[in-house]
Amino acid sequence: MSETVLLVGGGGREHAIASAVADSEATLYACASNRNPGIAALADGFEQLDETDPDAVVDYAESVEATVAVVGPESPLAEGVSDALDDAGVYAFAPNSAEARIETDKSFQRRFLDEHGIPGNPAFEVFDDMESACAFIDEYDGDLAVKPAGLTGGKGVRVIGDQCTAEEAKEYLRDSDYDRVVLEERLVGEEFTVQAFVANGDVRPAPAVQDHKRAYEGDEGPNTGGMGSYTDATVELPFMTPDDYTAAVDIIRAVVEALDGYKGILYGQFMLTAVGPKIVEFNARFGDPEAMNTLPVLETDFVDVITAARDGESLPELSFAHQATVCKYAVPEGYPTDPVSGAKVAIDEESAGDALLFYASVDAREDGIYTTTSRSFAVVGVADSITEAEEIAEDALAAAGEEGLRSRHDIGKPDLIQQRIDHMNELRGGTE
């Protein structure tokens, strides 16, 4: 039977998912609050609707006779879209809202990891009173990461000793309208992500990715949703050992065992410290941009994985091309604090050259594609080495031009990679 896949979401991550589905024999339909031109070009149908409205998504799924669904962003998961699809008889390769709390409620996340003895969980405290949180900052011997408990699009975290002072962190809390915050010991090392396909108790991990959250080159400026990322031609990154990668995957397996019945993507974000991987956070879906690094090199049929999950079968072992990837986002000027929208995007698949092009938050009008106030598009180079992949991505950005757009050109550059390697060697007290 030919499968009909419904994709929920309209960002760069979802464009990468759509491309993976398009490589299969399945028919693709998509729905999102924005009309992503890249997804629309790949889909047999695209419906603009509120992707966090379970009834609207289910109505569309039933109208196209979807046999499986993939939910891309975190907000629909929090609102129960996956639950509603499952209840309507459309298998959603995504966790239900209760399971998605591993991402959507950071206080639940930390307590869950603590209760189940998951290795790598840092020391933490949860506060629903901001003055009590401020008092804890004053009393704590060391630096802390300040995290709102709910969803903030990757932009809510403040790290004392890195992004702000203790006084600035307290001012941030007092000026906020957060109901609950988590204060955690600051982890020092190199961050990386491992995404895993999960269903029926199986865990199928993808290669490790390093994202770059800070807005400006040299890891300066405020946090963003992610300015770009890279993978190596191996499953680990240049600053990691194979044992570091295995340790991270073992943590993911322990979480899956504790969650019992989880399905979909589980994304572990880790800090590689002097004593191994520690848990920064877990997300209940593909990362954005990390999906754009891993899905283009996935050689296993994406739809075969999700139909095996639906049918209660063992998930196929995943095969990834032994190639490196570098992803670079183009964002509107002023992003993320004061973004300017309305610049015309002067790039398409043809002008991207050898790079892959994934549209994100853009406005497709009759006379072309324009920027909005969020990340606009990503280009991804795929090659035998990180250096070659970076050059492909950089050439594509040059073709796009600079007018109204900004990128982090340092992502994937040899000197930045070497800084990561040197940092880990220093933390570990020598050279590898």
Stockholm file with secondary structure:
# STOCKHOLM 1.0

chainA/1-432         MSETVLLVGGGGREHAIASAVADSEATLYACASNRNPGIAALADGFEQLDETDPDAVVDYAESVEATVAVVGPESPLAEGVSDALDDAGVYAFAPNSAEARIETDKSFQRRFLDEHGIPGNPAFEVFDDMESACAFIDEYDGDLAVKPAGLTGGKGVRVIGDQCTAEEAKEYLRDSDYDRVVLEERLVGEEFTVQAFVANGDVRPAPAVQDHKRAYEGDEGPNTGGMGSYTDATVELPFMTPDDYTAAVDIIRAVVEALDGYKGILYGQFMLTAVGPKIVEFNARFGDPEAMNTLPVLETDFVDVITAARDGESLPELSFAHQATVCKYAVPEGYPTDPVSGAKVAIDEESAGDALLFYASVDAREDGIYTTTSRSFAVVGVADSITEAEEIAEDALAAAGEEGLRSRHDIGKPDLIQQRIDHMNELRGGTE
#=GR chainA/1-432 SS CCCEEEEECCSHHHHHHHHHHHTSSCEEEEEESSCCHHHHHHCSEEEECCTTCHHHHHHHHHHTTCSEEEECSHHHHHTTHHHHHHHTTCEESSCCTTTTHHHHCHHHHHHHHHHTTCTTCCCEEEESSHHHHHHHHHHCSSCEEEEESSCCTTCCCEEBTTTBCHHHHHHHHHHCCCSCEEEEECCCSEEEEEEEEEETTEEEECCCBEECCEEETTTEEEECSCSEEEECSSSSCTTCCHHHHHHHHHHHHHHHHHHCSCCEEEEEEEEEETTEEEEEEEESSCCTTHHHHHGGGBCSCHHHHHHHHHTTCCCCCCCBCSCEEEEEEEEETTTTTSCCCCCBCCCCTTTTTTSEEEECSEEEETTEEEECSSCCEEEEEEESSHHHHHHHHHHHHHHHCSTTEECCTTTTCHHHHHHHHHHHHHHTTSCC
#=GC SS_cons         CCCEEEEECCSHHHHHHHHHHHTSSCEEEEEESSCCHHHHHHCSEEEECCTTCHHHHHHHHHHTTCSEEEECSHHHHHTTHHHHHHHTTCEESSCCTTTTHHHHCHHHHHHHHHHTTCTTCCCEEEESSHHHHHHHHHHCSSCEEEEESSCCTTCCCEEBTTTBCHHHHHHHHHHCCCSCEEEEECCCSEEEEEEEEEETTEEEECCCBEECCEEETTTEEEECSCSEEEECSSSSCTTCCHHHHHHHHHHHHHHHHHHCSCCEEEEEEEEEETTEEEEEEEESSCCTTHHHHHGGGBCSCHHHHHHHHHTTCCCCCCCBCSCEEEEEEEEETTTTTSCCCCCBCCCCTTTTTTSEEEECSEEEETTEEEECSSCCEEEEEEESSHHHHHHHHHHHHHHHCSTTEECCTTTTCHHHHHHHHHHHHHHTTSCC
//
